[in-house]
Amino acid sequence: MSQESGGLVRPNVTEVDATAIASDLYGVDVVATELGSNQDRNFVLEAADGSRTVLRIDHPIFEDSAREAQHLALDAYREAGVSVPAVLPGTDGEHVQRWGEYAVRRSEFVSGEALVDCGYLAPGVIREFGALAAASVNALAGLSHEGLDRDHMWDMRVAHEQTERLAAAITDDGLRRRVLEAAAEAHHALAPLTGELPVQAIHGDLTDDNVVGERGDDTRVHPKTVLDLGDLSYGWRIAELSVTLSSLLHHDAERPVRTLDAVDTFHEAAPISAPEARAVWPLVVLRAALLVASGWRQLEIDGDNDYARERIAGEQAIFDAATRYSLTEMTEQVLARLGYIGAPSASGGLDLQASPAVPAPAAGAPAASPLRALLPELSGEVSVLDPGVEADALDAGKWLDAESERDLVDDAFVTGAAAAVFPYGVYRLTRAAINAVDGAETWPIGTEAWIAPGSATPVAAPLAGTVVAATARGLLLDAGNGWFVSIDGVAPTVAQGAAVLAGDALGELGESDDPRPLSILMCRADAVSGLAPAILTLAAPEPGRCQFVAPERVAGWRRLTQDPATLLGLPSLSQRDEAGDELARRAQIFASAQERYYESPMQIERGWRHHLVDTTGRTYVDMVNNVTGLGHGHPGVADAMSRQIRILNTNSRFLYRELAEYSERLLALLPQGSELDTVLLVNSGSEAVDLALRLAQAATGRKTVVALREAYHGWTMASDAVTTSAYDNPYALENRPDWVHVADVPNRFRGTYRGEAGDATVGARYAADLGADLDSLAAEGRDVAAFICESVLGNAGGVLLPDGYLRDAYARVRTAGGLCIADEVQVGFGRMGSSFWGFEQSGVTPDIVTIAKPMGNGFPIGGVITSKKIADALASQGQFFSSAGGNPLSCRVGIAVLDAMRDERLQENAATVGERLAAGFRELADRHDIVGPIHGEGLYLGVELVRDRETMEPATAEAAAICERLRELGVVVLTTSERSNVLKVKPPLTLSAESADFMVAQLDRVLTEGW
């Protein structure tokens, strides 16, 4: 059977007709509502009891044999465990009914969600589409029937022919030309492969429009049930995957590489051969071109088809995404993922060691002289520059300077270098962008050399070849074996077509008082469309400069280019993203209990202020690292640490000035008139809490400690004993030691008593309950030694204590003879903005204060501040000593931190930027129902996510998924609270207004587009 390639007008069947068909042929009384379709008619039939089924009216051109094959395919799917709807028989028991000239079928209605309308699809969902496509081909592999041997326009074996026939309907001349050119290029790429592509029964239209989704526990919509076998036929097996990939493109049209996650999972279940791998993206392009052409043709012949009209924009987006990057590049991306070599003509690359310009060195012989093969008269040293993520010369944020690369070059010339080289393939930190949704183009596809100012410098051919292009800014050599060498930034002295040998003159660098750039690119012939303009296509806008690609494109461009290092006598330093390797290393040596962030973690190797940088130069706004209160890479702290470690580091039993100086600085920050006059320094917050508990027990002669429910205080034996958070330990309330009593947490949003801010009765009721607990403990002979409480409920996500609670609670504890411990490890040190200490928010002064995290800006420092009377009680248990606590190094670091906080006015910044951030979150709450209360103050905030604002049902799964999506958009934020539904926002105190706005904007985007 041959189908016309010009599209089909849908059967002339109305909703009234559909209702009559249902009654006459199936004996059901229903109301029919039409669904969209290009060539058939589909209706939802709803009965009086609300049950629904689907009625399909086939176009007369389709034969019974095709329907028989579809029913066999449904059986095969079910046997393989693929979810499909069942076909329902008519009153005569037959699955296919007749209504006039039309064949009619009725099937189960599949409830769920339309994936085509989902917007953003998470990587896991994309992988599931690949697995579903593999399940489809595996299920249908053994299916054979005459109804599968049919000609139709969506068979990808005729896609090019069909696109050419339909493209005349595209009235946009530019679009029509692009569609035809892309289809022709894809067809040309497929031509040598077609004989090696397996043919079998395939669904043929396994797309986001023909798969019903089911919302999972993670709240994402996952592909589940396969619909519409109207395009079932024999076809290339790999076309099943390509059609699926094409349908995913419009969900994130600017990032087509993301869809290749589906290739991985398809390959795991249905291994892809090398020819199939090379066919994947040409088929994606052909499918996209055919979609556009057929969509315009459908409107031409069926102008009233609203379904087809609405799909035009989506089909255009698919085509734009499919052709965003070159066909060659995307094919190499697929091959790289599957571990196959590149194009056969270029698989071996250039044998640079065999080049006369760089002969293979004899054993023990010195390496080729750097750059002399290209610049034979160059005299002096060649400096290989490091612009990479971990470069020492780019500390203190120098990489953000627009002239950072030029500064590296100038520094090399100051030290006497004749040339400075930026290597091929080294991710350049100098190209990184902050507050950016996408990773910047950081990976250079060539080598960039800067030659010192001076007179004209001859440039020679570094290897033999033919000049295929010579322009005012450089040359392109055909080096053979499918490879080209571009030399950009040189004035040619040879003509196009000239054959040159290694060492022959090519041109010169002109005389200049400024450094002169020269770039060398080795690329495959198929890296660009058309060979002659390659030097212009792949070169940077400025002569002599390198072109760059974003990290996601490196896998392809590593195969399309070659490192010129050997050619130029330079060391090869090319880099790749090693996050996967690092993750595997950890899996081998770490305990399973050790926490890790993110499903697919990035490898972070640099930080600056409130930005993190991964090994590819991708930056992230850091919204979680409260330990580094000054921000990452603070030069003042680094200098203080470096100087002190060079001159002295010992222990506090010796006499040196740093210990007293630092302790005095800490005490000066406490409220005037307090009795807090003694400092004991340790290594961490856990140790500080541990010591505070010992102090309280020694000073009171009692053991019982009252802690609040849902609190986190540390991981040592004692600090863990008062840690009651089920988030950190699901059995926290079941296995507390008998000297710990857990009191109710005063959370006015989720606790026993709730109320608005400023409602003093809420705090009073919680305090009264605490008082009752103290009375009960006394009656049991368990008089309280201490009450420990975070001054702000940090583990809950920065929830502020109810008004008056802490003042009342402290009074009751002291009346009972106990001491009050304020855990300031997270919320102290200026983070609240309006005050240096969290307890100042409540107008109280504790008896003991524990501090840590930001004290050393990442260096391990912790401490306890108390009164001399309490501290001296420790003598009853022996001497106090900490090997590293209070040593000269930690004290000098601590002093540097306090100096920076003062000089950089970071507490003030926490107040102003924190309020801006909180205001942004409150505005999001006005527009997104999932956003519940906004907690905290300053730069300790929490965004609570809820499914229902009345019941406060936590949106736990949503919160985790949102964090994953925010990471993709350049924001690092994580969850906290007992329910893990609060986005904890506790960034370095350096957070800028611009980065705060960026964070809010990206959260808004995620809540709008989905996660």
GUDO-877187 format. One record per residue (C-alpha): residue in three letters; x, y, z. Coordinates in steps of 0.1 Angstrom, whole numbers, plus 5000, padded with zeros to 4 digits. Example, Ala and Ser with C-alpha at 12.3 -4.5 7.8 and 13.67 -1.06 7.14 Angstrom:
ALA512349555078SER513749895071
This chain:
MET500050005000SER501450344991GLN500550655010GLU500450994994SER503351205006GLY501351525006GLY499651465039LEU496151345047VAL492951525054ARG491351385086PRO488151175083ASN485051385082VAL483751265116THR482351505143GLU481851475180VAL478151405174ASP479151125150ALA481550985176THR478750975202ALA476550785178ILE479350545168ALA479950465205SER476250385210ASP475750185177LEU478949985177TYR479849955214GLY476549995232VAL477750275255ASP476150615261VAL478850875262VAL479751235255ALA482551265229THR485351525230GLU487851545201LEU491551495207GLY494151635183SER495551445154ASN497151505121GLN495651235099ASP493051045120ARG490251145143ASN490451065180PHE487851125207VAL487651085244LEU484350915253GLU483050995288ALA480250795304ALA477850915330ASP479850755358GLY482950945347SER484750655332ARG486550725299THR487650545268VAL489250655235LEU487650625201ARG489950625170ILE488650675134ASP491350565110HIS491850735076PRO490550495049ILE494050475033PHE495150245062GLU494449875055ASP493249605079SER496649435078ALA498249735094ARG495649715122GLU496249345127ALA500049415130GLN499349685156HIS497249445177LEU500149195176ALA502549465186LEU500349555216ASP500549185227ALA504249195223TYR504549505244ARG502449355272GLU504549035272ALA507749245275GLY506249455304VAL505749775284SER502649955294VAL500049995266PRO496250045265ALA494049745256VAL491749755225LEU488149705236PRO485849485215GLY482549605200THR479149455207ASP480049175182GLY483249095200GLU485449225172HIS488249475179VAL487849655146GLN484449805138ARG483149965106TRP481250295103GLY480650375067GLU484050385049TYR485950415082ALA487550155104VAL486850225141ARG488550115173ARG487950185209SER490550145236GLU491250205273PHE491750555284VAL495150605299SER495150845328GLY498251045335GLU500051355324ALA501051475289LEU504851475287VAL504751695257ASP503551985279CYS506051925307GLY508552185298TYR511852105314LEU512751735317ALA515251625343PRO518251405333GLY516651105349VAL513451145329ILE515451175297ARG517350855305GLU513950685311PHE512850785276GLY516050615262ALA515250305283LEU511650305269ALA512850325233ALA515150025240ALA512249835256SER510249905225VAL512749775200ASN513449475222ALA509749395225LEU509149425188ALA512349255176GLY510648925168LEU507449065153SER506748975117HIS503549045098GLU502549165063GLY500949465078LEU504349595089ASP505549605053ARG503949935044ASP505050255028HIS504450565048MET505950915050TRP507250865086ASP509450575077MET512850735082ARG514150535053VAL512250775030ALA512451085052HIS514651275029GLU512551214999GLN509351305018THR510951625031GLU511951734996ARG508351674984LEU506651855013ALA509052155017ALA507352354990ALA504552415015ILE506952615037THR506252975028ASP509153115048ASP511953115022GLY514853115048LEU513252835068ARG512652625036ARG516252665025ARG517552565060VAL515252255061LEU516252135027GLU520052195033ALA519852015067ALA517951725052ALA520351685023GLU523451695047ALA521851425069HIS520851215039HIS524451235027ALA525751125061LEU523450825062ALA524050705026PRO527150495034LEU525550345065THR522150225053GLY523249875044GLU524549825080LEU521449955099PRO519249665112VAL515649665101GLN512849535123ALA509349625135ILE509449965153HIS506750195168GLY508050475146ASP506550755167LEU507650695202THR507651055213ASP506751275242ASP503351315226ASN502650945224VAL503850845258VAL501650915289GLY503551015320GLU502950925356ARG504051145384GLY506550965406ASP507450995443ASP510051255433THR507051465418ARG508551445383VAL506451315354HIS508050985342PRO507250815308LYS505050515313THR502450415288VAL502950395251LEU500150515228ASP499250545191LEU500750265170GLY499650435138ASP503150455124LEU504150095133SER506049935105TYR509349785095GLY512150045098TRP515650105110ARG515949995146ILE518050295155ALA515350525141GLU513250435172LEU515850615194SER516350905170VAL512650975168THR512450975206LEU515451205209SER513951455184SER510751485205LEU512851565236LEU514651855220HIS512052125224HIS511952075262ASP515352255264ALA516052375228GLU519152565236ARG520852255251PRO520451965226VAL523351775241ARG521251705272THR519051465252LEU522051235247ASP521451095282ALA518850885265VAL521450735242ASP523250595272THR520250405286PHE519150285252HIS522650135246GLU522549965280ALA519449765271ALA519749755233PRO523449785223ILE524050025195SER526449925168ALA529050175154PRO527050235121GLU523850285142ALA525750535164ARG526850735134ALA523250735121VAL521650865153TRP521951235148PRO521451245110LEU518151065117VAL517351325144VAL517951605119LEU515951425092ARG513051375116ALA513151735126ALA513151855090LEU510351625081LEU508251745110VAL508552105099ALA507852035062SER504851805070GLY503452055095TRP503352335069ARG501952085044GLN499251975068LEU498052335073GLU498152385035ILE495652105029ASP493752105062GLY493752475073ASP491052415100ASN493352165119ASP494052355151TYR496052065164ALA498452095135ARG498552475137GLU499452465174ARG502352215168ILE504152435142ALA506052635168GLY507152315187GLU508252145155GLN510252455146ALA511952445180ILE512852075175PHE514452165141ASP516352455155ALA517652245184ALA518551955161THR520652185139ARG521952415166TYR525352245164SER526852085133LEU525851735123THR529451625126GLU529851765161MET526651595173THR527551265157GLU530951285175GLN529151345207VAL527151025203LEU530250825193ALA532150965223ARG529450855247LEU529450505233GLY533250475230TYR533450445192ILE536150605170GLY535350905148ALA534850935111PRO536650645093SER538750895072ALA540051075102SER540150805128GLY543850795130GLY544551175132LEU547851315121ASP551051115128LEU552951415141GLN556051215151ALA556451125114SER556351485104PRO559751615090ALA559251925112VAL559151715144PRO561151395140ALA560751135166PRO563551205192ALA566150945198ALA566250785233GLY567551035257ALA567551315232PRO566151655242ALA562551735232ALA561851955201SER562552325208PRO559252495216LEU557652685187ARG560752675165ALA559052455139LEU556652745134LEU558953045143PRO562452935132GLU564053265142LEU562453285177SER565153335203GLY564653305240GLU562553105264VAL558953005257SER556653035287VAL553752795289LEU550952975307ASP548452835332PRO545052995328GLY543352695344VAL540952655372GLU543652585398ALA546152835385ASP548152995413ALA548453325394LEU544653365393ASP544053375430ALA542153645448GLY539653675420LYS542153785394TRP540453565369LEU537453795368ASP539554085354ALA538754135318GLU542554175312SER543553865331GLU544853675301ARG546853975289ASP548254015324LEU549553655323VAL551153725290ASP552754055302ASP554053885333ALA555853625311PHE557453895291VAL558554075322THR560553765332GLY562253765298ALA560253515278ALA560253545240ALA556853395237ALA553953295259VAL551653005251PHE548152925262PRO547852545257TYR545152355237GLY542452195258VAL543052355292TYR539852485307ARG540452855311LEU539253005344THR539953335327ARG536853265305ALA534553175333ALA531453385339ILE529753435372ASN525953455379ALA525453255347VAL522753005338ASP525052825313GLY528652715315ALA530852965297GLU532952875267THR536152775285TRP537752505265PRO540152625237ILE540152415205GLY543652535195THR546952665209GLU547353035213ALA550953175213TRP551853535221ILE555153665206ALA557053935224PRO556954285208GLY559554335182SER560454335145ALA558754125118THR559053755126PRO559053485099VAL556453205101ALA557252865087ALA555152565078PRO555352325108LEU554552035085ALA554051955049GLY550752025032THR548852225006VAL547552575012VAL543852555007ALA543152905020ALA545153225024THR543453535038ALA544653865052ARG544753705087GLY546153355081LEU546353025063LEU544752685062LEU546852385053ASP545552055041ALA547851815061GLY546451495047ASN544551205063GLY541451435065TRP543151695088PHE543752065084VAL546052305102SER544952665106ILE547552925114ASP545653245123GLY547253585129VAL549953565102ALA550253765070PRO550653505042THR553453515017VAL552253204998ALA549253174976GLN546252944978GLY547052604961ALA550752614970ALA552352294982VAL554752345011LEU557252135030ALA557952155067GLY560152455073ASP559052645041ALA558153015046LEU554453085050GLY554353445060GLU555253675089LEU554153835120GLY554354215115GLU556554445135SER554754575166ASP555354745200ASP552654515214PRO552654135219ARG551453955188PRO548953665190LEU549153365168SER546853065171ILE547352715157LEU544352485152MET544452125140CYS540952025129ARG539251745110ALA538151835075ASP534551765084ALA534652005114VAL533252275093SER530952305063GLY533152385034LEU536952375036ALA538152705022PRO536452925048ALA537452705077ILE540052945090LEU537353205093THR534652965106LEU536752825134ALA538853125143ALA537953385170PRO536753725159GLU540153875168PRO543053765146GLY545453525163ARG543053435191CYS541653095199GLN538052985196PHE536352815226VAL533552575233ALA531352525264PRO532052225286GLU529152025273ARG530552035238VAL534151925247ALA533551555241GLY532751625204TRP535451885198ARG538151675214ARG537551435185LEU537251705159THR540551875168GLN544051755178ASP546451895203PRO549252085183ALA551652035213THR553851775196LEU553851965164LEU555052275183GLY557452105207LEU555252175237PRO554051965265SER550551825261LEU548351955289SER544851895276GLN542151845302ARG538851665305ASP536151665332GLU537151405357ALA534251425380GLY533051075372ASP536550935379GLU536651125412LEU533250985422ALA534450635414ARG537550685436ARG535350785465ALA533050495461GLN536050265466ILE537450415497PHE534650595516ALA532050465540SER528550445527ALA527450675556GLN529550965543GLU527251225527ARG527551355492TYR525651625474TYR523751575441GLU522851285418SER525651365394PRO528051585413MET530451835398GLN534051845408ILE534752165427GLU538352275427ARG538152655432GLY536152915451TRP536153285452ARG534053485476HIS530453335472HIS531253155439LEU532352795434VAL534152675403ASP534252325389THR537052175369THR535552285336GLY535352655346ARG531652635353THR530752875382TYR527952845408VAL526553085432ASP527252925466MET524252955489VAL525252695515ASN528852735527ASN528352925559VAL531652785572THR533453025548GLY531853335561LEU534353565544GLY533953375512HIS536253135494GLY539953205488HIS540153505511PRO543653645506GLY543953795540VAL543353465557ALA545653285532ASP548453535539ALA548053515577MET548053135575SER551053125552ARG553153365573GLN552353205607ILE553052845595ARG556452965583ILE557553105617LEU555852915645ASN553052665652THR553052485686ASN550452425714SER548852645739ARG550952525768PHE553652755755LEU553453135759TYR552853335727ARG550853655721GLU548353515695LEU546253315720ALA545553605743GLU545153855714TYR542553635697SER540653565729GLU540453925738ARG539154005704LEU536453745708LEU535453875743ALA535154235730LEU532454115707LEU530154005735PRO527454235750GLN528854485774GLY528354395811SER528054025805GLU530053795827LEU531353605797ASP535053665802THR536753335795VAL537653155762LEU538552795756LEU539552705721VAL539152375703ASN538952245667SER535252225658GLY531652295667SER531151935678GLU534151965702ALA532852305714VAL529452165723ASP531051855739LEU533152085761ALA530252315769LEU528252015782ARG531151905804LEU531552255818ALA527852275827GLN527851935844ALA531052015863ALA529852355874THR526452235886GLY527351895898ARG524451755878LYS524151545847THR520751615831VAL520851825799VAL517651945782ALA517851975744LEU515152065719ARG513651825695GLU514851855658ALA518152005668TYR521651935655HIS524651995677GLY527451775664TRP528851425660THR531051355690MET529551125717ALA528251415738SER527251655711ASP525451375693ALA523651285725VAL521951615724THR521351605687THR517751505682SER517251555645ALA515551265627TYR516951405595ASP520451315606ASN519451005626PRO516050845621TYR516250695655ALA517351005673LEU514451015698GLU514650645705ASN518250615715ARG519150925736PRO521150845767ASP519350875800TRP521051205809VAL519351385780HIS515851515781VAL514251625749ALA511851925751ASP509452045725VAL510852255697PRO509352605696ASN508552615659ARG505652855655PHE505052725619ARG505052355626GLY505152305663THR502552235690TYR501652605692ARG501452825661GLY500953185655GLU502053505637ALA505253685643GLY504953915673ASP502353685691ALA503953675726THR501553405737VAL503253145714GLY506653175731ALA505053185765ARG503252865760TYR506352685748ALA508352825777ALA505652715801ASP505852355787LEU509652375792GLY509052485828ALA506752185833ASP509451955820LEU511952105844ASP509552045873SER509051685863LEU512751625860ALA513251775895ALA510551555909GLU512351255894GLY515651355911ARG517051465877ASP517751835883VAL518852015852ALA522452085846ALA522052275813PHE519552375786ILE521152385751CYS519452565723GLU520452715690SER519653085692VAL517853045658LEU516552705648GLY519152645622ASN518352285615ALA514752375609GLY515952615582GLY516652935601VAL513352955620LEU513353245644LEU512353165680PRO508953295691ASP509053635707GLY509953605744TYR510653235743LEU514353235750ARG514153505778ASP511453305796ALA513152975790TYR516453105803ALA514753235834ARG513052905841VAL516352705836ARG518252935859THR515552925886ALA515852545884GLY519652575890GLY520752505855LEU522952685830CYS521952815796ILE524052715766ALA523652905733ASP524752705703GLU526052985679VAL528052755657GLN525852825627VAL523953145635GLY526653355652PHE529453565638GLY527453845621ARG525253615600MET522053755614GLY522954095601SER521254295628SER523354145655PHE526753965658TRP525253685679GLY522053505674PHE521053525711GLU521053905709GLN517853865687SER516153745719GLY517654005742VAL519353745764THR522853655775PRO523653285779ASP526053135805ILE527952945779VAL528453015741THR529652755716ILE531152885684ALA532952735654LYS532252715616PRO533053075604MET535753145630GLY538453015607ASN536753065573GLY537252695566PHE540252645589PRO539252415618ILE538552645648GLY535952605675GLY535552755710VAL533552805741ILE533053135758THR531853145794SER532553295828LYS535653225847LYS533653075875ILE532152815852ALA535352755834ASP537252695866ALA534852415875LEU536552205848ALA539552175871SER537651925892GLN537851695862GLY541551755854GLN543451995832PHE542052125799PHE544152095767SER543652075730SER546651995708ALA545552225680GLY542952445697GLY544352785704ASN547652725687PRO549453015670LEU548252915635SER544552895644CYS544653205664ARG546353405637VAL543753285612GLY540953375636ILE542353725640ALA542553765602VAL538853665600LEU537853925625ASP539854185608ALA538254105574MET534754105589ARG535354445603ASP537154595573GLU534754455547ARG531654535567LEU530354185562GLN527754205590GLU526254505574ASN526254325540ALA524454035556ALA521754275568THR521254455535VAL521654175510GLY519753935533GLU516754165534ARG516954195496LEU517053815493ALA514253755517ALA512054015499GLY512753825467PHE511653505483ARG508453665497GLU507653785462LEU508053435449ALA505653315476ASP503053555462ARG503253385428HIS504053015435ASP501852815459ILE504652575467VAL506552845485GLY505452855521PRO506953045550ILE510253235545HIS512353185576GLY515253365592GLU517053695590GLY520253835575LEU522053565555TYR520553275574LEU517253215556GLY515052925548VAL512552885520GLU510052625531LEU508352435503VAL504852285510ARG502252105490ASP499452275509ARG499852605529GLU496952515552THR498052165561MET501752245557GLU502351915540PRO506051915532ALA507151925496THR510151705503ALA510651535470GLU509951865452ALA512652035473ALA515251775464ALA514351795427ILE514452175427CYS517952175442GLU519151945414ARG517652175388LEU519152485404ARG522552325402GLU522152295365LEU521252665364GLY524352775384VAL523052785420VAL524252555448VAL521452525474LEU520452225495THR517652115518THR517352105555SER514852045583GLU513351735598ARG511251695566SER514051805543ASN511652045526VAL513452375534LEU515952535511LYS518752645534VAL520152975524LYS523353045544PRO525953175518PRO529253335525LEU528653685540THR530153835508LEU526953755488SER526354045464ALA523054195454GLU523654075419SER524153715430ALA521153735453ASP518953845425PHE520353575403MET519453315429VAL515853445431ALA515553455393GLN516653095389LEU514352975417ASP511553155399ARG512452995366VAL512452645382LEU509152705399THR507652825366GLU509152575342GLY509252265364TRP511952045378
